[in-house]
Every structure is written in structure tokens, then in C-alpha cells.
Amino acid sequence: MSPDKIKEMIQAAISDAQVEMSGADCNFSVVVTSSEFEGKSPLQRHRMVNDIFKTQFESGELHALSIKTLVK
């Protein structure tokens, strides 16, 4: 899975998301900043991002995604 595809998928699911990427192959780190995270716990924010890639994790297309979320 390409970094561009990961970024696209996050931005499609979280409308005002700013995404910073690092990593390679199937192991990536993302920092996602969005006003949609306001009022949500860190666990809820993590799940919002993680749920976007449920199918990719199940198929093995994506093995690991380190997520950091920030409120805009």
C-alpha cells in the first residue's frame, strides 16, 4: 500500500485531516491532525483512523500503522 493511498483514504474519511506520513513497505507512521477529533478521547481518535484500514489489515495489504492524532 502506498503512502499516497493511505493519505488519500484518511483525508476522504476525515474531511479536514492534515496527514504527515513516514515509513515504507507495509509499515507506516501517520500523524493526523483534525478538528473532528475535538472532544474525543485518544482511544476514540485512534479508532477513527484505524477503522479506515480494517479491510487492508485483514487482507495483509497493510501490516502496521503507528498512529498519532492531534486536535486542530
PyMOL Python script that loads the backbone (N, CA, C, O; Angstrom):
from pymol import cmd

cmd.read_pdbstr("""\
ATOM      1  N   MET A   1       0.851  -1.173   0.000  1.00  0.00           N
ATOM      2  CA  MET A   1       0.000   0.000   0.000  1.00  0.00           C
ATOM      3  C   MET A   1       0.898   1.237   0.000  1.00  0.00           C
ATOM      4  O   MET A   1       1.844   1.324   0.783  1.00  0.00           O
ATOM      5  N   SER A   2       0.604   2.166  -0.857  1.00  0.00           N
ATOM      6  CA  SER A   2       1.455   3.353  -0.986  1.00  0.00           C
ATOM      7  C   SER A   2       1.113   4.416   0.060  1.00  0.00           C
ATOM      8  O   SER A   2      -0.026   4.494   0.522  1.00  0.00           O
ATOM      9  N   PRO A   3       2.090   5.223   0.427  1.00  0.00           N
ATOM     10  CA  PRO A   3       1.826   6.326   1.362  1.00  0.00           C
ATOM     11  C   PRO A   3       0.758   7.279   0.830  1.00  0.00           C
ATOM     12  O   PRO A   3      -0.053   7.800   1.596  1.00  0.00           O
ATOM     13  N   ASP A   4       0.760   7.504  -0.477  1.00  0.00           N
ATOM     14  CA  ASP A   4      -0.246   8.402  -1.067  1.00  0.00           C
ATOM     15  C   ASP A   4      -1.650   7.849  -0.891  1.00  0.00           C
ATOM     16  O   ASP A   4      -2.583   8.600  -0.611  1.00  0.00           O
ATOM     17  N   LYS A   5      -1.806   6.542  -1.052  1.00  0.00           N
ATOM     18  CA  LYS A   5      -3.115   5.901  -0.902  1.00  0.00           C
ATOM     19  C   LYS A   5      -3.588   5.999   0.543  1.00  0.00           C
ATOM     20  O   LYS A   5      -4.765   6.255   0.797  1.00  0.00           O
ATOM     21  N   ILE A   6      -2.680   5.796   1.487  1.00  0.00           N
ATOM     22  CA  ILE A   6      -3.033   5.902   2.909  1.00  0.00           C
ATOM     23  C   ILE A   6      -3.505   7.323   3.216  1.00  0.00           C
ATOM     24  O   ILE A   6      -4.529   7.521   3.870  1.00  0.00           O
ATOM     25  N   LYS A   7      -2.756   8.291   2.742  1.00  0.00           N
ATOM     26  CA  LYS A   7      -3.105   9.692   2.971  1.00  0.00           C
ATOM     27  C   LYS A   7      -4.463  10.016   2.349  1.00  0.00           C
ATOM     28  O   LYS A   7      -5.294  10.672   2.977  1.00  0.00           O
ATOM     29  N   GLU A   8      -4.687   9.559   1.126  1.00  0.00           N
ATOM     30  CA  GLU A   8      -5.976   9.773   0.428  1.00  0.00           C
ATOM     31  C   GLU A   8      -7.133   9.198   1.227  1.00  0.00           C
ATOM     32  O   GLU A   8      -8.160   9.855   1.401  1.00  0.00           O
ATOM     33  N   MET A   9      -6.971   7.975   1.714  1.00  0.00           N
ATOM     34  CA  MET A   9      -8.044   7.303   2.444  1.00  0.00           C
ATOM     35  C   MET A   9      -8.377   8.034   3.742  1.00  0.00           C
ATOM     36  O   MET A   9      -9.548   8.160   4.103  1.00  0.00           O
ATOM     37  N   ILE A  10      -7.354   8.513   4.441  1.00  0.00           N
ATOM     38  CA  ILE A  10      -7.587   9.258   5.685  1.00  0.00           C
ATOM     39  C   ILE A  10      -8.308  10.568   5.372  1.00  0.00           C
ATOM     40  O   ILE A  10      -9.274  10.925   6.047  1.00  0.00           O
ATOM     41  N   GLN A  11      -7.843  11.276   4.359  1.00  0.00           N
ATOM     42  CA  GLN A  11      -8.457  12.564   4.020  1.00  0.00           C
ATOM     43  C   GLN A  11      -9.880  12.397   3.491  1.00  0.00           C
ATOM     44  O   GLN A  11     -10.701  13.299   3.656  1.00  0.00           O
ATOM     45  N   ALA A  12     -10.185  11.282   2.870  1.00  0.00           N
ATOM     46  CA  ALA A  12     -11.549  11.028   2.394  1.00  0.00           C
ATOM     47  C   ALA A  12     -12.494  10.744   3.561  1.00  0.00           C
ATOM     48  O   ALA A  12     -13.667  11.113   3.520  1.00  0.00           O
ATOM     49  N   ALA A  13     -11.979  10.090   4.599  1.00  0.00           N
ATOM     50  CA  ALA A  13     -12.811   9.714   5.740  1.00  0.00           C
ATOM     51  C   ALA A  13     -12.926  10.808   6.799  1.00  0.00           C
ATOM     52  O   ALA A  13     -13.944  10.921   7.481  1.00  0.00           O
ATOM     53  N   ILE A  14     -11.869  11.613   6.929  1.00  0.00           N
ATOM     54  CA  ILE A  14     -11.843  12.691   7.929  1.00  0.00           C
ATOM     55  C   ILE A  14     -11.629  13.991   7.152  1.00  0.00           C
ATOM     56  O   ILE A  14     -10.515  14.312   6.738  1.00  0.00           O
ATOM     57  N   SER A  15     -12.709  14.718   6.970  1.00  0.00           N
ATOM     58  CA  SER A  15     -12.761  15.814   5.988  1.00  0.00           C
ATOM     59  C   SER A  15     -11.633  16.844   6.064  1.00  0.00           C
ATOM     60  O   SER A  15     -11.092  17.220   5.025  1.00  0.00           O
ATOM     61  N   ASP A  16     -11.270  17.304   7.231  1.00  0.00           N
ATOM     62  CA  ASP A  16     -10.259  18.379   7.303  1.00  0.00           C
ATOM     63  C   ASP A  16      -8.899  17.864   7.770  1.00  0.00           C
ATOM     64  O   ASP A  16      -8.085  18.638   8.276  1.00  0.00           O
ATOM     65  N   ALA A  17      -8.647  16.572   7.606  1.00  0.00           N
ATOM     66  CA  ALA A  17      -7.418  15.964   8.118  1.00  0.00           C
ATOM     67  C   ALA A  17      -6.165  16.473   7.417  1.00  0.00           C
ATOM     68  O   ALA A  17      -6.104  16.566   6.191  1.00  0.00           O
ATOM     69  N   GLN A  18      -5.174  16.797   8.231  1.00  0.00           N
ATOM     70  CA  GLN A  18      -3.824  17.056   7.732  1.00  0.00           C
ATOM     71  C   GLN A  18      -3.029  15.816   8.107  1.00  0.00           C
ATOM     72  O   GLN A  18      -3.030  15.407   9.268  1.00  0.00           O
ATOM     73  N   VAL A  19      -2.349  15.211   7.132  1.00  0.00           N
ATOM     74  CA  VAL A  19      -1.683  13.933   7.358  1.00  0.00           C
ATOM     75  C   VAL A  19      -0.193  14.047   7.059  1.00  0.00           C
ATOM     76  O   VAL A  19       0.205  14.491   5.982  1.00  0.00           O
ATOM     77  N   GLU A  20       0.624  13.640   8.029  1.00  0.00           N
ATOM     78  CA  GLU A  20       2.076  13.550   7.838  1.00  0.00           C
ATOM     79  C   GLU A  20       2.423  12.067   7.874  1.00  0.00           C
ATOM     80  O   GLU A  20       2.011  11.351   8.787  1.00  0.00           O
ATOM     81  N   MET A  21       3.182  11.606   6.882  1.00  0.00           N
ATOM     82  CA  MET A  21       3.493  10.190   6.742  1.00  0.00           C
ATOM     83  C   MET A  21       4.986   9.924   6.868  1.00  0.00           C
ATOM     84  O   MET A  21       5.817  10.768   6.532  1.00  0.00           O
ATOM     85  N   SER A  22       5.309   8.728   7.361  1.00  0.00           N
ATOM     86  CA  SER A  22       6.672   8.217   7.293  1.00  0.00           C
ATOM     87  C   SER A  22       6.588   6.698   7.277  1.00  0.00           C
ATOM     88  O   SER A  22       5.565   6.129   7.657  1.00  0.00           O
ATOM     89  N   GLY A  23       7.645   6.044   6.846  1.00  0.00           N
ATOM     90  CA  GLY A  23       7.660   4.597   6.785  1.00  0.00           C
ATOM     91  C   GLY A  23       7.776   4.091   5.366  1.00  0.00           C
ATOM     92  O   GLY A  23       7.892   4.871   4.420  1.00  0.00           O
ATOM     93  N   ALA A  24       7.744   2.752   5.225  1.00  0.00           N
ATOM     94  CA  ALA A  24       7.885   2.126   3.916  1.00  0.00           C
ATOM     95  C   ALA A  24       7.244   0.748   3.929  1.00  0.00           C
ATOM     96  O   ALA A  24       6.862   0.229   4.978  1.00  0.00           O
ATOM     97  N   ASP A  25       7.136   0.169   2.737  1.00  0.00           N
ATOM     98  CA  ASP A  25       6.548  -1.157   2.550  1.00  0.00           C
ATOM     99  C   ASP A  25       5.145  -1.209   3.144  1.00  0.00           C
ATOM    100  O   ASP A  25       4.256  -0.486   2.694  1.00  0.00           O
ATOM    101  N   CYS A  26       4.940  -2.049   4.139  1.00  0.00           N
ATOM    102  CA  CYS A  26       3.613  -2.193   4.741  1.00  0.00           C
ATOM    103  C   CYS A  26       3.572  -1.664   6.168  1.00  0.00           C
ATOM    104  O   CYS A  26       2.612  -1.920   6.895  1.00  0.00           O
ATOM    105  N   ASN A  27       4.608  -0.926   6.576  1.00  0.00           N
ATOM    106  CA  ASN A  27       4.699  -0.393   7.932  1.00  0.00           C
ATOM    107  C   ASN A  27       4.867   1.119   7.885  1.00  0.00           C
ATOM    108  O   ASN A  27       5.900   1.634   7.458  1.00  0.00           O
ATOM    109  N   PHE A  28       3.832   1.817   8.333  1.00  0.00           N
ATOM    110  CA  PHE A  28       3.830   3.271   8.236  1.00  0.00           C
ATOM    111  C   PHE A  28       3.506   3.920   9.572  1.00  0.00           C
ATOM    112  O   PHE A  28       2.899   3.309  10.451  1.00  0.00           O
ATOM    113  N   SER A  29       3.925   5.163   9.700  1.00  0.00           N
ATOM    114  CA  SER A  29       3.550   6.018  10.827  1.00  0.00           C
ATOM    115  C   SER A  29       2.818   7.219  10.256  1.00  0.00           C
ATOM    116  O   SER A  29       3.230   7.790   9.247  1.00  0.00           O
ATOM    117  N   VAL A  30       1.730   7.595  10.909  1.00  0.00           N
ATOM    118  CA  VAL A  30       0.986   8.773  10.472  1.00  0.00           C
ATOM    119  C   VAL A  30       0.724   9.677  11.666  1.00  0.00           C
ATOM    120  O   VAL A  30       0.515   9.220  12.789  1.00  0.00           O
ATOM    121  N   VAL A  31       0.742  10.969  11.387  1.00  0.00           N
ATOM    122  CA  VAL A  31       0.284  11.966  12.344  1.00  0.00           C
ATOM    123  C   VAL A  31      -0.900  12.637  11.672  1.00  0.00           C
ATOM    124  O   VAL A  31      -0.764  13.254  10.615  1.00  0.00           O
ATOM    125  N   VAL A  32      -2.072  12.511  12.300  1.00  0.00           N
ATOM    126  CA  VAL A  32      -3.294  13.049  11.723  1.00  0.00           C
ATOM    127  C   VAL A  32      -3.800  14.168  12.624  1.00  0.00           C
ATOM    128  O   VAL A  32      -4.017  13.966  13.819  1.00  0.00           O
ATOM    129  N   THR A  33      -3.984  15.341  12.045  1.00  0.00           N
ATOM    130  CA  THR A  33      -4.495  16.496  12.775  1.00  0.00           C
ATOM    131  C   THR A  33      -5.847  16.870  12.189  1.00  0.00           C
ATOM    132  O   THR A  33      -5.973  17.062  10.980  1.00  0.00           O
ATOM    133  N   SER A  34      -6.865  16.975  13.050  1.00  0.00           N
ATOM    134  CA  SER A  34      -8.209  17.285  12.562  1.00  0.00           C
ATOM    135  C   SER A  34      -9.050  17.913  13.664  1.00  0.00           C
ATOM    136  O   SER A  34      -8.889  17.595  14.842  1.00  0.00           O
ATOM    137  N   SER A  35      -9.943  18.804  13.267  1.00  0.00           N
ATOM    138  CA  SER A  35     -10.894  19.371  14.231  1.00  0.00           C
ATOM    139  C   SER A  35     -11.966  18.343  14.589  1.00  0.00           C
ATOM    140  O   SER A  35     -12.643  18.501  15.605  1.00  0.00           O
ATOM    141  N   GLU A  36     -12.138  17.296  13.783  1.00  0.00           N
ATOM    142  CA  GLU A  36     -13.105  16.236  14.086  1.00  0.00           C
ATOM    143  C   GLU A  36     -12.731  15.455  15.346  1.00  0.00           C
ATOM    144  O   GLU A  36     -13.571  14.750  15.905  1.00  0.00           O
ATOM    145  N   PHE A  37     -11.476  15.573  15.798  1.00  0.00           N
ATOM    146  CA  PHE A  37     -11.027  14.878  16.998  1.00  0.00           C
ATOM    147  C   PHE A  37     -11.408  15.611  18.280  1.00  0.00           C
ATOM    148  O   PHE A  37     -11.294  15.057  19.373  1.00  0.00           O
ATOM    149  N   GLU A  38     -11.859  16.851  18.146  1.00  0.00           N
ATOM    150  CA  GLU A  38     -12.178  17.651  19.329  1.00  0.00           C
ATOM    151  C   GLU A  38     -13.252  16.967  20.168  1.00  0.00           C
ATOM    152  O   GLU A  38     -14.282  16.536  19.649  1.00  0.00           O
ATOM    153  N   GLY A  39     -12.998  16.875  21.475  1.00  0.00           N
ATOM    154  CA  GLY A  39     -13.952  16.273  22.396  1.00  0.00           C
ATOM    155  C   GLY A  39     -13.885  14.753  22.459  1.00  0.00           C
ATOM    156  O   GLY A  39     -14.624  14.134  23.225  1.00  0.00           O
ATOM    157  N   LYS A  40     -13.014  14.148  21.667  1.00  0.00           N
ATOM    158  CA  LYS A  40     -12.880  12.693  21.659  1.00  0.00           C
ATOM    159  C   LYS A  40     -11.626  12.284  22.437  1.00  0.00           C
ATOM    160  O   LYS A  40     -10.626  13.001  22.465  1.00  0.00           O
ATOM    161  N   SER A  41     -11.712  11.121  23.060  1.00  0.00           N
ATOM    162  CA  SER A  41     -10.558  10.608  23.801  1.00  0.00           C
ATOM    163  C   SER A  41      -9.498  10.144  22.809  1.00  0.00           C
ATOM    164  O   SER A  41      -9.807   9.915  21.639  1.00  0.00           O
ATOM    165  N   PRO A  42      -8.247  10.001  23.262  1.00  0.00           N
ATOM    166  CA  PRO A  42      -7.202   9.489  22.368  1.00  0.00           C
ATOM    167  C   PRO A  42      -7.571   8.128  21.758  1.00  0.00           C
ATOM    168  O   PRO A  42      -7.268   7.872  20.592  1.00  0.00           O
ATOM    169  N   LEU A  43      -8.214   7.266  22.529  1.00  0.00           N
ATOM    170  CA  LEU A  43      -8.621   5.960  22.015  1.00  0.00           C
ATOM    171  C   LEU A  43      -9.670   6.107  20.910  1.00  0.00           C
ATOM    172  O   LEU A  43      -9.591   5.418  19.894  1.00  0.00           O
ATOM    173  N   GLN A  44     -10.637   6.984  21.093  1.00  0.00           N
ATOM    174  CA  GLN A  44     -11.658   7.213  20.061  1.00  0.00           C
ATOM    175  C   GLN A  44     -11.033   7.764  18.784  1.00  0.00           C
ATOM    176  O   GLN A  44     -11.427   7.375  17.685  1.00  0.00           O
ATOM    177  N   ARG A  45     -10.072   8.659  18.919  1.00  0.00           N
ATOM    178  CA  ARG A  45      -9.396   9.233  17.745  1.00  0.00           C
ATOM    179  C   ARG A  45      -8.610   8.155  17.004  1.00  0.00           C
ATOM    180  O   ARG A  45      -8.628   8.085  15.775  1.00  0.00           O
ATOM    181  N   HIS A  46      -7.923   7.322  17.774  1.00  0.00           N
ATOM    182  CA  HIS A  46      -7.141   6.223  17.202  1.00  0.00           C
ATOM    183  C   HIS A  46      -8.056   5.292  16.401  1.00  0.00           C
ATOM    184  O   HIS A  46      -7.732   4.895  15.281  1.00  0.00           O
ATOM    185  N   ARG A  47      -9.190   4.956  16.988  1.00  0.00           N
ATOM    186  CA  ARG A  47     -10.138   4.056  16.323  1.00  0.00           C
ATOM    187  C   ARG A  47     -10.686   4.667  15.041  1.00  0.00           C
ATOM    188  O   ARG A  47     -10.895   3.961  14.054  1.00  0.00           O
ATOM    189  N   MET A  48     -10.921   5.978  15.052  1.00  0.00           N
ATOM    190  CA  MET A  48     -11.410   6.642  13.837  1.00  0.00           C
ATOM    191  C   MET A  48     -10.456   6.403  12.671  1.00  0.00           C
ATOM    192  O   MET A  48     -10.887   6.121  11.553  1.00  0.00           O
ATOM    193  N   VAL A  49      -9.173   6.516  12.938  1.00  0.00           N
ATOM    194  CA  VAL A  49      -8.165   6.333  11.888  1.00  0.00           C
ATOM    195  C   VAL A  49      -7.987   4.844  11.579  1.00  0.00           C
ATOM    196  O   VAL A  49      -7.959   4.448  10.413  1.00  0.00           O
ATOM    197  N   ASN A  50      -7.868   4.035  12.608  1.00  0.00           N
ATOM    198  CA  ASN A  50      -7.644   2.601  12.427  1.00  0.00           C
ATOM    199  C   ASN A  50      -8.775   1.944  11.637  1.00  0.00           C
ATOM    200  O   ASN A  50      -8.525   1.089  10.788  1.00  0.00           O
ATOM    201  N   ASP A  51     -10.013   2.339  11.913  1.00  0.00           N
ATOM    202  CA  ASP A  51     -11.171   1.740  11.246  1.00  0.00           C
ATOM    203  C   ASP A  51     -11.170   1.975   9.736  1.00  0.00           C
ATOM    204  O   ASP A  51     -11.770   1.199   8.993  1.00  0.00           O
ATOM    205  N   ILE A  52     -10.516   3.015   9.283  1.00  0.00           N
ATOM    206  CA  ILE A  52     -10.426   3.309   7.851  1.00  0.00           C
ATOM    207  C   ILE A  52      -9.732   2.160   7.121  1.00  0.00           C
ATOM    208  O   ILE A  52     -10.029   1.888   5.958  1.00  0.00           O
ATOM    209  N   PHE A  53      -8.806   1.487   7.809  1.00  0.00           N
ATOM    210  CA  PHE A  53      -7.955   0.476   7.172  1.00  0.00           C
ATOM    211  C   PHE A  53      -8.278  -0.951   7.600  1.00  0.00           C
ATOM    212  O   PHE A  53      -7.446  -1.845   7.446  1.00  0.00           O
ATOM    213  N   LYS A  54      -9.471  -1.174   8.133  1.00  0.00           N
ATOM    214  CA  LYS A  54      -9.851  -2.504   8.618  1.00  0.00           C
ATOM    215  C   LYS A  54      -9.659  -3.578   7.538  1.00  0.00           C
ATOM    216  O   LYS A  54      -9.068  -4.624   7.807  1.00  0.00           O
ATOM    217  N   THR A  55     -10.147  -3.329   6.339  1.00  0.00           N
ATOM    218  CA  THR A  55     -10.039  -4.294   5.245  1.00  0.00           C
ATOM    219  C   THR A  55      -8.583  -4.561   4.882  1.00  0.00           C
ATOM    220  O   THR A  55      -8.202  -5.705   4.634  1.00  0.00           O
ATOM    221  N   GLN A  56      -7.769  -3.506   4.850  1.00  0.00           N
ATOM    222  CA  GLN A  56      -6.358  -3.648   4.483  1.00  0.00           C
ATOM    223  C   GLN A  56      -5.576  -4.440   5.530  1.00  0.00           C
ATOM    224  O   GLN A  56      -4.672  -5.200   5.182  1.00  0.00           O
ATOM    225  N   PHE A  57      -5.917  -4.266   6.815  1.00  0.00           N
ATOM    226  CA  PHE A  57      -5.265  -5.041   7.868  1.00  0.00           C
ATOM    227  C   PHE A  57      -5.657  -6.517   7.763  1.00  0.00           C
ATOM    228  O   PHE A  57      -4.814  -7.404   7.896  1.00  0.00           O
ATOM    229  N   GLU A  58      -6.948  -6.766   7.523  1.00  0.00           N
ATOM    230  CA  GLU A  58      -7.436  -8.143   7.429  1.00  0.00           C
ATOM    231  C   GLU A  58      -6.822  -8.889   6.247  1.00  0.00           C
ATOM    232  O   GLU A  58      -6.533 -10.082   6.346  1.00  0.00           O
ATOM    233  N   SER A  59      -6.622  -8.191   5.132  1.00  0.00           N
ATOM    234  CA  SER A  59      -6.078  -8.835   3.935  1.00  0.00           C
ATOM    235  C   SER A  59      -4.547  -8.953   3.968  1.00  0.00           C
ATOM    236  O   SER A  59      -3.963  -9.696   3.180  1.00  0.00           O
ATOM    237  N   GLY A  60      -3.905  -8.217   4.882  1.00  0.00           N
ATOM    238  CA  GLY A  60      -2.450  -8.228   4.951  1.00  0.00           C
ATOM    239  C   GLY A  60      -1.804  -7.182   4.048  1.00  0.00           C
ATOM    240  O   GLY A  60      -0.579  -7.081   3.983  1.00  0.00           O
ATOM    241  N   GLU A  61      -2.631  -6.406   3.355  1.00  0.00           N
ATOM    242  CA  GLU A  61      -2.097  -5.341   2.496  1.00  0.00           C
ATOM    243  C   GLU A  61      -1.343  -4.307   3.327  1.00  0.00           C
ATOM    244  O   GLU A  61      -0.380  -3.699   2.859  1.00  0.00           O
ATOM    245  N   LEU A  62      -1.791  -4.119   4.555  1.00  0.00           N
ATOM    246  CA  LEU A  62      -1.155  -3.198   5.491  1.00  0.00           C
ATOM    247  C   LEU A  62      -0.900  -3.977   6.778  1.00  0.00           C
ATOM    248  O   LEU A  62      -1.828  -4.537   7.362  1.00  0.00           O
ATOM    249  N   HIS A  63       0.355  -4.013   7.221  1.00  0.00           N
ATOM    250  CA  HIS A  63       0.699  -4.814   8.398  1.00  0.00           C
ATOM    251  C   HIS A  63       0.712  -4.000   9.679  1.00  0.00           C
ATOM    252  O   HIS A  63       0.253  -4.469  10.721  1.00  0.00           O
ATOM    253  N   ALA A  64       1.229  -2.799   9.608  1.00  0.00           N
ATOM    254  CA  ALA A  64       1.344  -1.991  10.816  1.00  0.00           C
ATOM    255  C   ALA A  64       1.153  -0.516  10.480  1.00  0.00           C
ATOM    256  O   ALA A  64       1.640  -0.023   9.463  1.00  0.00           O
ATOM    257  N   LEU A  65       0.440   0.167  11.351  1.00  0.00           N
ATOM    258  CA  LEU A  65       0.231   1.596  11.179  1.00  0.00           C
ATOM    259  C   LEU A  65       0.323   2.237  12.557  1.00  0.00           C
ATOM    260  O   LEU A  65      -0.546   2.039  13.406  1.00  0.00           O
ATOM    261  N   SER A  66       1.376   3.003  12.766  1.00  0.00           N
ATOM    262  CA  SER A  66       1.538   3.737  14.001  1.00  0.00           C
ATOM    263  C   SER A  66       0.797   5.057  13.841  1.00  0.00           C
ATOM    264  O   SER A  66       1.031   5.800  12.888  1.00  0.00           O
ATOM    265  N   ILE A  67      -0.094   5.340  14.777  1.00  0.00           N
ATOM    266  CA  ILE A  67      -0.984   6.500  14.632  1.00  0.00           C
ATOM    267  C   ILE A  67      -0.774   7.468  15.787  1.00  0.00           C
ATOM    268  O   ILE A  67      -0.745   7.076  16.953  1.00  0.00           O
ATOM    269  N   LYS A  68      -0.629   8.737  15.438  1.00  0.00           N
ATOM    270  CA  LYS A  68      -0.638   9.828  16.428  1.00  0.00           C
ATOM    271  C   LYS A  68      -1.717  10.798  15.957  1.00  0.00           C
ATOM    272  O   LYS A  68      -1.752  11.172  14.785  1.00  0.00           O
ATOM    273  N   THR A  69      -2.591  11.201  16.863  1.00  0.00           N
ATOM    274  CA  THR A  69      -3.668  12.125  16.482  1.00  0.00           C
ATOM    275  C   THR A  69      -3.568  13.411  17.286  1.00  0.00           C
ATOM    276  O   THR A  69      -3.243  13.396  18.474  1.00  0.00           O
ATOM    277  N   LEU A  70      -3.847  14.506  16.630  1.00  0.00           N
ATOM    278  CA  LEU A  70      -3.834  15.824  17.256  1.00  0.00           C
ATOM    279  C   LEU A  70      -5.099  16.580  16.893  1.00  0.00           C
ATOM    280  O   LEU A  70      -5.646  16.410  15.803  1.00  0.00           O
ATOM    281  N   VAL A  71      -5.556  17.409  17.806  1.00  0.00           N
ATOM    282  CA  VAL A  71      -6.737  18.235  17.540  1.00  0.00           C
ATOM    283  C   VAL A  71      -6.290  19.522  16.881  1.00  0.00           C
ATOM    284  O   VAL A  71      -5.351  20.170  17.345  1.00  0.00           O
ATOM    285  N   LYS A  72      -6.958  19.895  15.801  1.00  0.00           N
ATOM    286  CA  LYS A  72      -6.636  21.118  15.061  1.00  0.00           C
ATOM    287  C   LYS A  72      -7.147  22.316  15.808  1.00  0.00           C
ATOM    288  O   LYS A  72      -6.977  23.447  15.351  1.00  0.00           O
TER     289      LYS A  72
END
""", "prot")
cmd.dss("prot")
cmd.show_as("cartoon", "prot")
cmd.util.cbc("prot")
cmd.orient("prot")
